Amino acid sequence: MILTNYRVPGSGRILITGGAGFIGWNLVKALRDRGEEVLAVDDLSASPWPERPAGIELRDVGSLSALELHDIRAVVHLACRKVVPTSFIDCEQMVSNVRIDRHLVGLLAEIRPRITILASSCEVYGDQRGRLGEAAPLRPRSPYAVGKVAMELLADVYRSLMPSPICVARLFNTYGPGEGLDAVIPRFVDEAMRLGQVVVEGSGEQRRDFSYVDDVVDALIGLLAAPFAPQVVNIGSGASISINELATRVAKAVGGVRILHGRARPNEIAEFVADTRLLHSVLPAWRPATGIDAGLRRCIDWQRAFTAGLAPSNEGRAA
Ligand SMILES: NC(=O)c1ccc[n+]([C@@H]2O[C@H](COP(=O)([O-])OP(=O)(O)OC[C@H]3O[C@@H](n4cnc5c(N)ncnc54)[C@H](O)[C@@H]3O)[C@@H](O)[C@H]2O)c1
């Protein structure tokens, strides 16, 4: 459910990188529903859908040229290889992320869109206590997060070379139907329904700030539409729950599910919770419309339809 109806001013296409990703495809659909012409590119290296969603161009962000983007009025850069634990094992993951960030940000000075949003992550804050405001120091604790910090610094470099704003959106945990199994909520739902158990990594006392994907998409479109976009802004719900609590809610909603504990992740962060005051001041009409229980229910219903083969092919999870 979307509560607002933001309109992106101006004419020309909107470029979405990572358009076949979990957030990207939801954003592409929401913009098309508003009548926007979208250029959505994705190399499908990490798309959660088994089939290429309609109208997605199969492209590596690193192959885009300024010439073909001359009519782009806004950019949302979501393309990324984003799995935090594998970034410790696979050196190429961080390098390829920074490579495409550098390429995309370099193009901006030439194509001069009205606004650009770069998707960063709460992971840039690392392990700090309490609510995280945008001015908090950056203390990345994984190669993935180091890559996001590099992207944010590249934005600082290129801001001075172009008149239009670059807004870094630090996303906290985003979830919803169809998300890849690398994320905790789809993994819990899948394990609960298939195996009758969920495995919590570590103590489960770690806390995360979860937002339903429609709310995040709404905030991203709001930022594209806003008369003033901040250089850096958090997108989160402003509340955190523990992973134990999340496991209990999934177990209760599915029924008859055992909760087990497995090994902790390297450099596990105790808590991510967003200070959302800046987001609310830029987008006064925005608020998270879907609470965690309603969101979990939708994920469980979707998983049931997916298991029964009833989810549309571009709304299903890749094997
Ligand atoms: N989902 C979350 O909870 C969350 C939280 C914080 C930040 N983010 C950020 O939001 C963005 C989107 O996340 P998501 O959950 O939709 O991830 P996702 O993995 O579902 O989507 C990312 C998409 O980028 C594509 N991609 C990767 N490298 C590419 C390249 N070189 N060229 C073209 N496409 C490429 C992948 O194929 C994939 O479809 C990412 O930048 C991620 O770091 C997400």
The ligand as an SDF file (V2000), in Angstrom:
LIG
                    3D

 44 48  0  0  0  0  0  0  0  0999 V2000
   17.7300   -4.9970    0.3880 N   0  0  0  0  0  0  0  0  0  0  0  0
   18.2300   -4.3720    1.4600 C   0  0  0  0  0  0  0  0  0  0  0  0
   17.8620   -4.6590    2.6180 O   0  0  0  0  0  0  0  0  0  0  0  0
   19.2510   -3.2680    1.2970 C   0  0  0  0  0  0  0  0  0  0  0  0
   19.7420   -2.6190    2.4520 C   0  0  0  0  0  0  0  0  0  0  0  0
   20.7100   -1.6290    2.2980 C   0  0  0  0  0  0  0  0  0  0  0  0
   21.1300   -1.2610    1.0260 C   0  0  0  0  0  0  0  0  0  0  0  0
   20.6430   -1.8960   -0.0530 N   0  0  0  0  0  0  0  0  0  0  0  0
   21.1350   -1.4930   -1.3810 C   0  0  0  0  0  0  0  0  0  0  0  0
   20.0460   -1.3030   -2.2690 O   0  0  0  0  0  0  0  0  0  0  0  0
   20.4190   -1.7250   -3.5810 C   0  0  0  0  0  0  0  0  0  0  0  0
   19.4120   -2.7430   -4.1080 C   0  0  0  0  0  0  0  0  0  0  0  0
   19.3440   -3.8450   -3.2070 O   0  0  0  0  0  0  0  0  0  0  0  0
   18.4570   -5.1240   -3.5500 P   0  0  0  0  0  0  0  0  0  0  0  0
   18.0420   -5.7140   -2.2700 O   0  0  0  0  0  0  0  0  0  0  0  0
   17.4230   -4.7990   -4.5560 O   0  0  0  0  0  0  0  0  0  0  0  0
   19.5730   -6.0650   -4.1880 O   0  0  0  0  0  0  0  0  0  0  0  0
   19.4440   -7.1480   -5.3630 P   0  0  0  0  0  0  0  0  0  0  0  0
   20.6540   -8.0230   -5.2410 O   0  0  0  0  0  0  0  0  0  0  0  0
   18.1180   -7.8050   -5.3670 O   0  0  0  0  0  0  0  0  0  0  0  0
   19.5480   -6.2540   -6.6640 O   0  0  0  0  0  0  0  0  0  0  0  0
   20.7540   -5.7360   -7.1600 C   0  0  0  0  0  0  0  0  0  0  0  0
   20.7010   -5.8940   -8.6800 C   0  0  0  0  0  0  0  0  0  0  0  0
   21.9060   -5.3170   -9.2280 O   0  0  0  0  0  0  0  0  0  0  0  0
   22.2700   -6.1150  -10.3250 C   0  0  0  0  0  0  0  0  0  0  0  0
   23.6950   -5.8840  -10.6220 N   0  0  0  0  0  0  0  0  0  0  0  0
   24.7670   -6.1990   -9.8620 C   0  0  0  0  0  0  0  0  0  0  0  0
   25.8970   -5.8120  -10.4840 N   0  0  0  0  0  0  0  0  0  0  0  0
   25.5250   -5.2330  -11.6620 C   0  0  0  0  0  0  0  0  0  0  0  0
   26.2340   -4.6440  -12.7390 C   0  0  0  0  0  0  0  0  0  0  0  0
   27.5710   -4.5970  -12.7630 N   0  0  0  0  0  0  0  0  0  0  0  0
   25.5270   -4.1350  -13.7840 N   0  0  0  0  0  0  0  0  0  0  0  0
   24.1750   -4.2160  -13.7960 C   0  0  0  0  0  0  0  0  0  0  0  0
   23.4450   -4.7700  -12.7990 N   0  0  0  0  0  0  0  0  0  0  0  0
   24.1180   -5.2710  -11.7450 C   0  0  0  0  0  0  0  0  0  0  0  0
   21.9560   -7.5410   -9.8940 C   0  0  0  0  0  0  0  0  0  0  0  0
   21.8130   -8.4390  -10.9820 O   0  0  0  0  0  0  0  0  0  0  0  0
   20.6690   -7.3620   -9.1180 C   0  0  0  0  0  0  0  0  0  0  0  0
   19.5290   -7.5870   -9.9440 O   0  0  0  0  0  0  0  0  0  0  0  0
   21.8500   -2.2630   -3.4720 C   0  0  0  0  0  0  0  0  0  0  0  0
   22.7360   -1.2390   -3.8550 O   0  0  0  0  0  0  0  0  0  0  0  0
   22.0040   -2.5770   -2.0030 C   0  0  0  0  0  0  0  0  0  0  0  0
   23.3450   -2.4880   -1.5830 O   0  0  0  0  0  0  0  0  0  0  0  0
   19.7050   -2.8980    0.0410 C   0  0  0  0  0  0  0  0  0  0  0  0
  1  2  1  0
  2  3  2  0
  2  4  1  0
  4  5  1  0
  4 44  2  0
  5  6  2  0
  6  7  1  0
  7  8  2  0
  8  9  1  0
  8 44  1  0
  9 10  1  0
  9 42  1  0
 10 11  1  0
 11 12  1  0
 11 40  1  0
 12 13  1  0
 13 14  1  0
 14 15  2  0
 14 16  1  0
 14 17  1  0
 17 18  1  0
 18 19  2  0
 18 20  1  0
 18 21  1  0
 21 22  1  0
 22 23  1  0
 23 24  1  0
 23 38  1  0
 24 25  1  0
 25 26  1  0
 25 36  1  0
 26 27  1  0
 26 35  1  0
 27 28  2  0
 28 29  1  0
 29 30  1  0
 29 35  2  0
 30 31  1  0
 30 32  2  0
 32 33  1  0
 33 34  2  0
 34 35  1  0
 36 37  1  0
 36 38  1  0
 38 39  1  0
 40 41  1  0
 40 42  1  0
 42 43  1  0
M  CHG  2   8   1  16  -1
M  END
$$$$
